Amino acid sequence: MRWRSHVVVAGLAAAAVAATVATLTASARSETAFHRLRAATHASDAILFDPTTQRPPAEAVAAVDAIAGVKDAGAEAELFVRPAGTDYFPDYNLYPVAPLGPQSAHAMDVALITKGRPVDAGRVDEIAVSEKLAADLGVGVGDRITLESMTAKWVDAANNGGDPGRPDGPRVRVEVVGLTRTPADFGRLKGLLYLSRAFVERYGGQLNVHAGVAARLSEEALRQARRGTLSGLAGAEVDPSPFGDDAATDDGLGTIATALRLVAAAVALAGAIATALALLRLSLLALRDRATLVALGWTKTQLMSAAVVVSAPWMAMGIAVGLLAGVFTSPLALVGLARRVDPTPRSVVLDTGLVLGALAGSIVVGLITIALAAQRAASPQAERARPAVRALPLRRPLALVLGVRYALFGETARGGRTSRGALAVVAAGVVGVVAALSVSASIARLQTDPSLTGQGTSRVIDSGKSMDVYDRALPLLEKDDRVAMLAGIQVSFSISAVGAGSQSAVGAGDLTALAYDIRRGELGASVVRGRIAHQPDEVALGPATLDHLGKDVGDRIELRGTGRTAEFHIVGSVLFPEGDFAHDDGVALTASGADRLLGNVHDTDALYQVAFRWARGVDAHAADQELSAAGLQVLTNEDALKPAAVNNLGDVEVLPRYLAAFVGLLCLVTLGHALVVSVRLRTRELGTLRTLGMTPRASGAIFGAHALTIVGVAVAVGVPVGLRAGERVWTPIANRAHVVVRTVAPWSWIEVLLFVAVATTGVLTAVPAWRVLRLRPADTLRAE
């Protein structure tokens, strides 16, 4: 029968090594997933628009290729088409793209095909759709959809607050031939459409097209491109590519990698402890004839050597099997965003350095464990006694009192140390579970609360570059008593920072500025720190802008407008609506403050919007319909874009729950072990109690009280500490994502946790209680 114990030891070692290697491999792959996807798709860094790029594609690419810092370039076109019947808007939340010119090995922004095949360059009626968009549309490979398109006239009307009506370009029936994955899927866009060169040639003259050159840049050229310029292409418009590097995605993947490392550490620790306990028991069994061997002249060294010889081969076998299993199961450990981003999520990747490190670590831990087990097995065991602490006098109900005493004040030789150790482990586990659930709940709140991400809670009437809709809507709403908040908004691109430090990514370049004229109520801005500007000499900056300029709340900054400069006091850090802004990058100031830089901001070249909010009790839908009937199109948060950082955090929302489940499982195993040990070591005491008249049911209830005491104390301590720990963990994550920090206490999950804790405690207690019920006092005392 002893070979089965050897198999158990090898199995525990294999499971621990496999889980550790798999999670560490997945962690390493998660960190590099986005960069590998960019490499696999030959993703561009910037899109260049310039009169020189409006030439034939080959000439345009050659002109850009000749610029210093351009590694590679390819011509492509953004087409203003969308699936018919949807409200997607190209260049805002949808990116329909097609290559210009013949495809080559150096083609830019080549989609990774996850299902089906690429679009045939010579077919007009074929399209490939991003995985996310295909899921939203409910289409797959082989389905046919209708595309509707927009002319430049329609786009101009839509961008200037008018009602352009139905798209006025040609409608084309196309077949979905492939599903795609690209770096652009993990930004703010809701989807991508890949069309053919033949489609551009057939319909390009009948719809709005933005033709440009996608370029892959060196680090120095990329820094220039972020400032909107590129040496050697004076006067060109340089826009960031939607396929470009994305810090938000990297942050999300970094969070996953860190979580997987924590899981790996927990698995390794738990596996080492479990293997050590099993190995100790096996060593004791292997040397149960120790007294006979000693009498025959065996030395302690010989006894230890025998224990090592017995255990080492099985441990080595477990480590070897674990390494192989870990490598081949590592794709299963890719979760959430990492699985979506990885270009080959199902492939097995051999990280030689990681495997060798895991092998070395496993050998060292295994040798230490074997040595300790052999040392203890070869040494005479003196029973250590710890006097019982009489902190709780015996009284009725006796089963409850004894259960509490066993859990908190039991003698070491009778499982007291094991019980108190289990209490510490379970309490720490509750802290970890509550903290993980708090982080998960905070991520979930971030997905649904626009006030945390810069979208605000107001409605918007967008006038674009035309003041007509703005000048009509603002006075109309000002006269409406149903409006609780009203503000005129101007978005200007004519303000820049003066004397920016060398650490600025924008240098002294342009800043997108939001000037507001509050007519009624509170603006409801998303304030990260401080407050919004109220006076003409005050300004609030986005968190990324503060970082780029090397400024902080409370500092002073000099801004330049159209021929004017003025100094402002930075009073806060705020977020902005994604779209015209990056949500964390910009300047917010009052309209009177903007007048100091631009003259009359109302008359400058800006984008105009009216932000408002209906009062409570108003039928918002009916009121919106009234404005629509008057020719004013109302946009709500349902139309808003989520920042890429928020979308990517949404993809890792489930990961903390997995971590919580794993930690909870470790707690249950620890509690079950403590109960079994306590029953085994207190058999004599229980026999005596049964002889003195305690009923079998009451003796079983002792261990129910024992378990509930451990769980109760652990929950009482762990929940408040866990909530605080969750706040400490979530705050830096939210700060890195540049969102408003609001930690959510997961009370609904805590209620579930309490229910599960009580239920599982009852199940765990059933096994030791059953053993106690079957106890025969006479046989037990006779054996003693």
ABEGO torsion letter per residue (X at the ends): XAAAAAAAAAAAAAAAAAAAAAAAAAAAAAAAAAAAAAAAAGBBABBBBBAAAABBAAAAAAAAAABBGBABBBBBBBBBBBBBGBABBBGAABBBBBBBEBBBAABBGBBBBABEBBBBAABAABBBBBAAAAAAAGBBBGBBBBBBBBBAAAAAAAAAGBBAEBBABBBBBBBBABBBBBAAAABABAEBBBBBAAAAAAAAAABBBBBBBBBBBBAAAAAAAAAGBBBGBBGBBBBBBAABBBAAAAAAAAAAAAAAAAAAAAAAAAAAAAAAAAAAAAAAAAAAAAAAAAAAGBBAAAAAAAAAAAAAAAAAAAAAAAAAAAAAAAAAABBEAAAAABABAABBBBBAAAAAAAAAAAAAAAAAAAAAAAAAAABBBBBBBBBBBBABBBBOBAAAAAAAAAAAABBAAAGAAAAAAAAAAAAAAAAAAAAAAAAAAAAAAAAABAAAAGAEABBBBBAEABAAAAAAAAAAAAABAABABBBBBBBBAABBBBGBBAABAAEABBBBBBBBBBABEBAGBBBABEBBBABAABBBBBAAAAAAAGBBBGBBBBBBBBGBBBBBBBABBBBBBBGABBAABEBBBBAAAAAAAAEBAAABBBBBBBBBBBBBGBBAAAAAAAAAAAGBBBBBAAABBBBAAAAAAAAAAAAAAAAAAAAAAAAAAAAAAAAAAAAAAAAAAAAAAAAAGBBAAAAAAAAAAAAAAAAAAAAAAAAAAAAAAAAAAAAAAAAAAGBBBBBBBBAAAAAAAAAAAAAAAAAAAAAAAAAAAABBAAAAAAAX
